[in-house]
Amino acid sequence: MNLFVSENFILATAEMEPRLFNLDFQLLSDAVLMLIAVLVLFFLLSYLFFNPARAFLQKRQEKIKAELDDAKENQDQAYALKQDYEQRLRDINKEAEAILSEARKKAMDNEAAIIAQAKEEAARIIARANTEAELEKKKIADDVKKEMISVACAVAEKAIGTSMDASIQDRLVDETLKEIGDSTWR
C-alpha cells in the first residue's frame, strides 16, 4: 500500500507541477472551442442582427438623403417663388405708379377743363353784364331823352303858349331824333 500511496503521491505531485500559465491540453482545447463558438456566434449574430441593422441604417441613410434632396428642391422652389413674388411686387409697384400717373394726368385734364369752363362762364357773365350795362345805358339814355323832351315841350309850351297833345309830342320827338341821330345819345 505504501507503494500505491507513493505512486499516487507522485502522480499528484506531477499533476501539481507548475506549468507555464497553468496551461494544459484541456484548457487549450476549451479555449479553442470557446474561440470557435464565439466566432460562430459572432457570424451568426452578424447575419441575424448586424446585417438587418446595417440594412436598416442604409435605408435610413438613403431616406435622410432623399429628404435632404427633397428639402433642397423645396428650398429651390421657395426661392424661385420668392423671386417671382418679388418680381410681381415690382410690377405691381410700377403698375401703381402708372395708375397714379394716369390719375394725376386725368386730374390735370379735369382741372384744365374746369378752368376752361370757369373762364367760359366768366366770359358769359361778363358778356351778360356788358349786355345788361348796354341795355341799362339805353334805358337811361331813353329816360334822359324823355326827360329832355318833357323839358323841351314845357319850354316850347311856354314859348308858344299853347298846349300840345301826345301825338304832336311824339311826332316832334321822332323828327328831332332823326335829325340828331342815335350816335349823339351814346
Secondary structure, DSSP 4 states (H G I P E B T S, - for coil): -HHHHHHHHHHHHHHTS--GGG--HHHHHHHHHHHHHHHHHHHHHIIIIIHHHHHHHHHHHHHHHHHHHHHHHHHHHHHHHHHHHHHHHHHHHHHHHHHHHHHHHHHHHHHHHHHHHHHHHHHHHHHHHHHHHHHHHHHHHHHHHHHHHHHHHHHHHHHH-S---HHHHHHHHHHHHHHH-GGGG-
